[in-house]
Amino acid sequence: MTSWIRRPLVILLLCCAPAAAEIRSLTILHTNDLHARLSPLENGHGGFAYLAAAIRRERAGCPECILLNAGDLVQGTPVSTIFHGLPVYEVANLLGFDVSTLGNHEFDYGWPQVRKFMQTAKYPIVTSNVVDGQGRLFTEKPYVILKVNGLRVAVIGAMTDTLNSLTTPNLLGEWHTIPFLETARKYAAEVKDKSDIIVLLAHIAPVEENRFLREAPEFSVIVSGHAHGGLAQAVAQDNRMVVRVKGYGEELGRLDLKVDSEKKAVAWWKWQALPIDSAKIQPAADVAALVKHWEDEVTARVDQPLAVSSRAFTKAEVKKLIERALRDETGSDFAWMNQGGVRDTLPQGRLLVRHIWDIMPFDNRVVVGTFKGRDLPAKVVAGRTIDPDKDYTLAVSDFTAANQGTPENLGTTGLQFPHDVGLMRDIIVDWFRKQKTIE
């Protein structure tokens, strides 16, 4: 009788014992720095309709898949510039993002426009370290927790600490960044008990990626953007990794993970950057139709013959062309263009006004100042012989004037540029039209 009573008790105890830790699958698809490249590039890569088709292919039969975007969705094409980015967010809604973060170029049209982006997006946008003077977050939330295949996936957003030097001050208003590493780690501690794996979704520089890998073990995965080159392979340490793909939609990242739910750590992983080749992928029809609608809105304005290029020009060579154009059109002795402001190359053959919009999508203005030779920045002089007591004129963009002290710009401070001579893009278009042939 006693043994009969005990047997069900043993069975009951076994039934109620805690379940053993499980190894569960999670796949993170990811993009970064799409920069409004709705249509394929000159090399046939990218295009939102082709990217959408690739995303849908990878998600088919993959309930453990999520799609993340690491910022800079806008800025880079006429559609974005003319309509201040909103159509790009409208098209991006068809890509199926689960979470996105902001990039520095989201602020190129002013911070109130970013609010409109967040209202347009049908997915959460998270950033943990962009705040106002009272410390209030710019985005509604610093993170979200997704439930995927039985896993609780915390996704925390972060913005590069150099945001203030990547745009002009009036566009940010009182919004600014606080230290991204410390801030993200604070929120990681907050979600630790509510999640099985913590992902950083960040718009940060490679050196900042490395800091997270070295100093923030709470993050199992860092999905990054900001650098456009992409990684040849994931950067990994102790089964934690940084992943980033080429910008402009040339690649889609796929990170396959096995997550140990007890240890809250990655047990196995594999990463690949999948090429988006418009010659090999059938475009998603709904996305293609919406892209065509918006491209048709701008084609009459930008698809006008401009000049003929005798050869292809790299971005470094385009920088020199822009400086020539600024000198010629403003009559300045010197001109200087920051390399980061050159957003595209130039192909050989017929050039359209669109090509200038692509290399200079920003609404930067050209400003001119007069300086003694001794006060000209060394990178502007570039070894040329000058008279230290003579007055020289220097033409730059208003972005460079506002951020002149940064290494990417003039590397000096205190220079005044009082003369605004017009929109840089218009000045460049006028110069190209006069040249007729670019050599």
C-alpha positions as CSV (number, residue, x, y, z in Angstrom):
1,M,0.0,0.0,0.0
2,T,2.8,2.4,0.9
3,S,4.7,1.7,-2.3
4,W,1.5,2.4,-4.3
5,I,1.2,5.8,-2.7
6,R,4.8,6.8,-3.2
7,R,4.9,5.9,-6.9
8,P,2.5,8.6,-8.1
9,L,4.3,11.1,-5.8
10,V,7.6,10.3,-7.7
11,I,5.8,10.8,-11.0
12,L,4.3,14.1,-9.8
13,L,7.7,15.4,-8.8
14,L,9.2,14.5,-12.1
15,C,6.4,16.2,-13.9
16,C,6.9,19.4,-12.0
17,A,10.7,19.5,-12.1
18,P,12.3,22.5,-14.0
19,A,12.8,21.8,-17.7
20,A,16.4,21.4,-18.8
21,A,18.1,24.2,-20.6
22,E,17.4,24.2,-24.3
23,I,19.4,25.1,-27.3
24,R,17.2,27.1,-29.6
25,S,17.7,28.5,-33.1
26,L,17.7,32.2,-33.9
27,T,18.4,33.8,-37.3
28,I,19.2,37.6,-37.6
29,L,18.9,39.1,-41.0
30,H,20.3,42.6,-41.2
31,T,20.9,45.6,-43.3
32,N,22.7,49.0,-42.8
33,D,23.3,52.2,-44.6
34,L,20.7,51.7,-47.3
35,H,20.9,55.5,-48.0
36,A,17.7,55.7,-50.1
37,R,19.2,53.7,-52.9
38,L,15.8,52.6,-54.1
39,S,17.1,51.5,-57.5
40,P,20.1,49.3,-58.2
41,L,23.5,50.9,-58.4
42,E,25.6,51.4,-61.6
43,N,27.1,47.9,-60.9
44,G,23.6,46.3,-60.8
45,H,23.8,45.6,-57.1
46,G,21.1,46.5,-54.6
47,G,17.7,48.1,-55.1
48,F,14.9,47.9,-52.6
49,A,12.8,45.6,-54.7
50,Y,15.6,43.1,-55.1
51,L,16.6,43.4,-51.4
52,A,12.9,42.7,-50.5
53,A,12.9,39.6,-52.7
54,A,16.1,38.3,-51.0
55,I,14.6,39.0,-47.5
56,R,11.4,37.2,-48.3
57,R,13.4,34.3,-49.7
58,E,15.4,33.9,-46.5
59,R,12.4,34.3,-44.3
60,A,10.3,31.7,-46.1
61,G,9.9,28.7,-43.7
62,C,12.1,30.5,-41.1
63,P,9.9,31.3,-38.0
64,E,13.1,31.9,-36.1
65,C,14.1,34.8,-38.4
66,I,14.1,38.5,-37.5
67,L,15.2,41.5,-39.6
68,L,17.2,44.4,-38.1
69,N,18.3,47.6,-39.7
70,A,21.3,49.5,-38.3
71,G,20.5,53.1,-39.4
72,D,21.0,55.6,-42.3
73,L,18.0,54.5,-44.2
74,V,17.7,57.9,-45.9
75,Q,19.9,60.5,-47.7
76,G,21.7,59.7,-50.9
77,T,19.3,60.0,-53.8
78,P,17.1,62.7,-55.3
79,V,13.9,61.0,-54.0
80,S,15.2,61.3,-50.5
81,T,16.6,64.8,-50.9
82,I,13.6,66.3,-52.6
83,F,11.0,64.7,-50.3
84,H,13.1,64.8,-47.2
85,G,13.3,61.1,-46.7
86,L,9.6,60.2,-46.1
87,P,9.1,58.1,-49.3
88,V,12.1,56.0,-48.3
89,Y,10.4,55.1,-45.0
90,E,7.2,54.3,-46.9
91,V,9.0,51.9,-49.2
92,A,11.1,50.4,-46.3
93,N,7.8,49.4,-44.6
94,L,7.5,46.7,-47.3
95,L,10.9,45.2,-46.3
96,G,9.5,43.9,-43.1
97,F,11.9,45.2,-40.5
98,D,11.3,44.0,-36.9
99,V,13.5,46.7,-35.3
100,S,15.6,49.6,-36.6
101,T,17.9,52.2,-35.0
102,L,18.7,55.7,-36.2
103,G,21.8,56.7,-38.1
104,N,23.4,60.2,-38.1
105,H,22.0,60.9,-41.6
106,E,18.4,60.5,-40.4
107,F,19.0,64.0,-38.9
108,D,20.1,65.6,-42.1
109,Y,16.6,67.1,-42.7
110,G,16.3,68.3,-39.1
111,W,15.2,66.5,-35.9
112,P,11.5,67.2,-36.4
113,Q,11.6,65.3,-39.6
114,V,13.0,62.3,-37.7
115,R,9.8,62.3,-35.7
116,K,7.9,62.0,-38.9
117,F,10.1,59.0,-39.9
118,M,9.2,57.3,-36.6
119,Q,5.5,57.9,-37.2
120,T,5.8,56.5,-40.7
121,A,7.7,53.4,-39.8
122,K,5.5,50.4,-39.0
123,Y,8.2,48.9,-36.8
124,P,9.9,50.1,-33.6
125,I,12.9,52.4,-33.8
126,V,15.2,52.3,-30.8
127,T,18.1,54.4,-29.7
128,S,19.4,54.5,-26.1
129,N,21.8,57.4,-26.0
130,V,20.2,60.3,-28.0
131,V,18.7,62.7,-25.4
132,D,17.7,66.3,-24.8
133,G,18.9,68.7,-22.2
134,Q,16.7,67.1,-19.6
135,G,17.9,63.6,-20.4
136,R,14.7,62.5,-22.2
137,L,15.1,59.9,-24.9
138,F,14.6,60.9,-28.5
139,T,13.0,57.6,-29.4
140,E,10.1,56.2,-27.5
141,K,12.1,53.3,-26.2
142,P,15.8,52.5,-25.8
143,Y,15.1,48.8,-26.5
144,V,12.5,46.2,-27.4
145,I,12.3,42.5,-26.4
146,L,11.2,40.2,-29.3
147,K,9.8,36.8,-28.6
148,V,11.2,34.5,-31.3
149,N,11.1,30.7,-31.3
150,G,10.8,30.5,-27.5
151,L,13.6,33.0,-27.0
152,R,13.4,36.5,-25.5
153,V,15.6,38.6,-27.7
154,A,16.5,42.1,-26.3
155,V,17.5,44.6,-29.0
156,I,19.1,47.8,-27.7
157,G,19.8,50.7,-30.0
158,A,22.9,53.0,-29.9
159,M,24.2,56.0,-31.8
160,T,27.9,56.9,-32.4
161,D,29.3,59.3,-29.9
162,T,30.4,61.6,-32.8
163,L,26.9,62.5,-33.9
164,N,27.4,66.2,-33.1
165,S,30.3,66.5,-35.5
166,L,28.4,64.6,-38.3
167,T,25.8,67.2,-38.9
168,T,25.3,70.9,-38.5
169,P,24.2,72.1,-35.1
170,N,20.9,73.7,-36.1
171,L,19.6,70.3,-37.4
172,L,20.0,68.6,-34.0
173,G,18.6,71.4,-31.9
174,E,19.1,70.4,-28.2
175,W,19.4,66.7,-29.0
176,H,22.8,65.1,-28.4
177,T,24.4,61.8,-27.5
178,I,25.5,60.6,-24.1
179,P,28.3,58.0,-23.9
180,F,27.0,55.0,-25.9
181,L,29.0,52.3,-24.2
182,E,28.0,53.1,-20.6
183,T,24.4,53.9,-21.6
184,A,23.9,50.7,-23.6
185,R,25.5,48.6,-20.7
186,K,23.0,50.2,-18.3
187,Y,20.1,49.1,-20.4
188,A,21.7,45.7,-20.8
189,A,21.7,45.3,-17.0
190,E,18.0,46.3,-17.0
191,V,17.0,43.6,-19.5
192,K,19.2,40.9,-18.3
193,D,16.5,39.0,-16.3
194,K,13.9,39.6,-19.0
195,S,15.9,38.2,-22.0
196,D,17.7,35.1,-23.2
197,I,20.1,37.0,-25.5
198,I,21.0,40.7,-25.8
199,V,21.7,42.2,-29.2
200,L,23.2,45.7,-29.8
201,L,21.8,47.4,-32.9
202,A,24.2,50.2,-33.4
203,H,25.1,53.0,-35.8
204,I,28.8,53.3,-34.7
205,A,32.3,53.4,-36.2
206,P,34.5,50.3,-36.4
207,V,36.6,51.5,-33.5
208,E,33.4,51.7,-31.4
209,E,32.4,48.2,-32.5
210,N,35.7,46.9,-31.1
211,R,35.1,48.7,-27.8
212,F,31.8,46.8,-27.4
213,L,33.4,43.5,-28.2
214,R,36.2,44.1,-25.7
215,E,34.3,45.9,-22.9
216,A,30.6,44.8,-23.0
217,P,30.3,41.1,-22.6
218,E,26.6,41.4,-21.9
219,F,26.1,41.7,-25.6
220,S,26.2,38.5,-27.5
221,V,25.7,40.1,-30.9
222,I,26.5,43.5,-32.3
223,V,24.7,44.3,-35.5
224,S,26.4,47.5,-36.8
225,G,26.2,50.2,-39.4
226,H,27.8,53.5,-40.3
227,A,30.9,52.2,-42.1
228,H,29.8,51.3,-45.7
229,G,32.4,48.8,-46.6
230,G,31.0,45.8,-44.8
231,L,33.0,43.0,-43.2
232,A,34.6,40.1,-45.1
233,Q,33.9,38.0,-42.1
234,A,32.4,38.5,-38.6
235,V,34.7,39.9,-35.9
236,A,34.3,37.4,-33.1
237,Q,35.5,37.0,-29.5
238,D,34.4,34.2,-27.1
239,N,31.4,33.3,-29.3
240,R,30.3,37.0,-29.4
241,M,30.4,38.7,-32.7
242,V,30.2,42.0,-34.7
243,V,28.4,41.8,-38.1
244,R,28.0,44.5,-40.7
245,V,27.3,44.3,-44.5
246,K,28.0,46.6,-47.4
247,G,25.9,49.8,-47.6
248,Y,23.5,50.9,-50.4
249,G,21.7,47.5,-50.2
250,E,24.5,45.6,-51.9
251,E,24.3,42.8,-49.3
252,L,21.9,41.2,-46.9
253,G,23.5,39.8,-43.7
254,R,22.4,36.4,-42.3
255,L,23.5,35.4,-38.8
256,D,22.4,31.9,-37.8
257,L,22.7,31.2,-34.0
258,K,22.1,28.4,-31.6
259,V,21.3,30.0,-28.2
260,D,21.8,28.3,-24.9
261,S,18.8,29.6,-22.9
262,E,20.3,28.6,-19.5
263,K,23.6,30.2,-20.0
264,K,22.1,33.1,-22.1
265,A,24.9,32.7,-24.5
266,V,25.6,31.7,-28.1
267,A,26.5,28.0,-28.4
268,W,27.1,28.1,-32.2
269,W,27.0,30.6,-35.0
270,K,27.5,31.2,-38.7
271,W,27.5,34.5,-40.6
272,Q,27.3,35.2,-44.3
273,A,26.8,38.3,-46.4
274,L,24.4,37.5,-49.2
275,P,24.9,39.5,-52.4
276,I,21.9,41.4,-53.9
277,D,22.5,41.1,-57.6
278,S,19.6,42.5,-59.7
279,A,20.7,40.3,-62.6
280,K,20.0,37.1,-60.6
281,I,17.0,38.1,-58.4
282,Q,13.5,38.6,-59.5
283,P,12.3,41.8,-57.8
284,A,9.4,41.9,-55.4
285,A,6.6,43.3,-57.5
286,D,4.9,45.4,-54.8
287,V,8.2,47.1,-53.8
288,A,9.2,47.6,-57.5
289,A,5.8,49.4,-58.1
290,L,6.3,51.8,-55.2
291,V,9.9,52.5,-56.1
292,K,8.8,53.3,-59.7
293,H,6.1,55.7,-58.4
294,W,8.6,57.7,-56.4
295,E,11.4,57.6,-59.1
296,D,8.9,58.9,-61.6
297,E,8.2,61.8,-59.3
298,V,11.8,63.0,-59.7
299,T,12.9,61.8,-63.2
300,A,11.9,65.0,-65.1
301,R,14.0,67.0,-62.7
302,V,17.2,65.0,-62.5
303,D,17.4,62.8,-65.6
304,Q,18.6,65.6,-67.8
305,P,21.8,65.3,-69.9
306,L,24.7,67.2,-68.3
307,A,28.1,66.3,-69.6
308,V,30.2,63.4,-70.9
309,S,32.8,61.7,-68.7
310,S,35.9,60.5,-70.6
311,R,36.5,57.9,-67.9
312,A,35.2,56.6,-64.5
313,F,36.2,58.7,-61.5
314,T,36.7,57.3,-58.0
315,K,35.3,59.2,-54.9
316,A,38.8,60.6,-54.2
317,E,38.9,61.9,-57.8
318,V,35.4,63.3,-57.5
319,K,36.5,65.3,-54.5
320,K,39.2,66.9,-56.6
321,L,36.5,67.7,-59.3
322,I,34.3,69.3,-56.7
323,E,37.2,71.5,-55.5
324,R,37.9,72.6,-59.1
325,A,34.3,73.4,-59.5
326,L,34.2,75.5,-56.3
327,R,37.3,77.4,-57.3
328,D,36.1,78.1,-60.8
329,E,32.6,79.1,-59.9
330,T,33.4,81.2,-56.8
331,G,36.7,82.7,-58.0
332,S,38.3,81.5,-54.8
333,D,42.0,80.9,-54.5
334,F,41.5,77.6,-52.6
335,A,38.6,75.2,-52.2
336,W,38.3,72.2,-50.0
337,M,35.8,69.3,-49.8
338,N,35.6,66.7,-47.0
339,Q,35.9,63.2,-48.5
340,G,33.0,61.9,-46.4
341,G,30.7,64.4,-48.2
342,V,31.4,62.7,-51.6
343,R,28.7,60.0,-51.7
344,D,29.3,58.4,-55.1
345,T,31.6,57.8,-57.9
346,L,31.1,59.0,-61.5
347,P,30.8,56.5,-64.4
348,Q,32.4,56.8,-67.8
349,G,30.1,58.1,-70.6
350,R,27.0,60.3,-70.5
351,L,26.4,62.0,-67.2
352,L,23.0,63.2,-66.0
353,V,22.0,65.8,-63.4
354,R,21.1,62.7,-61.3
355,H,24.8,61.8,-61.0
356,I,25.5,65.1,-59.3
357,W,22.5,64.6,-56.9
358,D,24.0,61.1,-56.1
359,I,27.5,62.5,-55.3
360,M,26.1,65.5,-53.5
361,P,22.7,64.7,-52.0
362,F,23.1,67.1,-49.1
363,D,21.6,70.6,-49.2
364,N,25.0,72.0,-48.1
365,R,25.8,75.6,-49.1
366,V,29.1,77.0,-50.2
367,V,30.6,79.6,-47.9
368,V,33.8,81.7,-48.5
369,G,36.2,83.3,-46.2
370,T,39.4,85.4,-46.6
371,F,42.5,84.5,-44.6
372,K,46.2,85.3,-44.4
373,G,48.4,82.6,-45.9
374,R,49.7,81.8,-42.5
375,D,46.2,80.9,-41.3
376,L,45.2,78.6,-44.1
377,P,44.9,75.0,-42.9
378,A,47.8,72.8,-44.0
379,K,45.6,70.3,-45.7
380,V,44.1,73.1,-47.8
381,V,47.5,74.4,-48.9
382,A,48.7,70.8,-49.5
383,G,52.3,71.8,-50.1
384,R,51.7,74.7,-52.5
385,T,53.8,77.8,-52.1
386,I,51.9,80.7,-50.4
387,D,52.8,84.1,-49.0
388,P,52.1,84.1,-45.2
389,D,51.1,87.8,-45.3
390,K,48.9,87.7,-48.4
391,D,45.1,87.4,-48.3
392,Y,43.6,84.3,-49.8
393,T,40.0,83.2,-50.3
394,L,38.9,79.7,-49.3
395,A,35.6,78.1,-50.3
396,V,34.1,75.2,-48.3
397,S,30.7,73.7,-47.5
398,D,28.8,75.1,-44.5
399,F,29.1,71.6,-43.0
400,T,32.9,71.9,-43.1
401,A,32.7,75.4,-41.7
402,A,30.6,74.3,-38.8
403,N,32.7,71.2,-38.1
404,Q,36.1,72.6,-39.1
405,G,38.0,71.3,-36.1
406,T,37.4,67.6,-36.8
407,P,40.1,65.5,-38.4
408,E,37.8,64.8,-41.4
409,N,37.5,68.5,-42.0
410,L,40.1,71.3,-41.7
411,G,41.7,70.2,-38.4
412,T,41.6,73.8,-37.1
413,T,39.2,76.2,-35.4
414,G,38.4,79.9,-35.5
415,L,38.0,80.4,-39.2
416,Q,35.1,82.6,-40.2
417,F,33.3,82.1,-43.6
418,P,30.9,85.1,-43.8
419,H,30.0,84.8,-47.5
420,D,27.2,82.3,-48.6
421,V,27.4,81.9,-52.3
422,G,24.7,79.3,-52.9
423,L,23.7,75.7,-52.9
424,M,26.7,73.4,-53.5
425,R,24.8,71.0,-55.7
426,D,23.7,73.8,-58.0
427,I,27.2,75.2,-58.3
428,I,28.6,71.8,-59.2
429,V,25.8,71.2,-61.8
430,D,26.6,74.6,-63.4
431,W,30.3,73.8,-63.6
432,F,29.8,70.3,-65.1
433,R,27.4,71.8,-67.7
434,K,30.0,74.4,-68.7
435,Q,32.8,71.8,-69.0
436,K,30.7,69.5,-71.3
437,T,33.5,66.9,-71.2
438,I,35.0,65.8,-67.9
439,E,38.6,64.6,-68.1
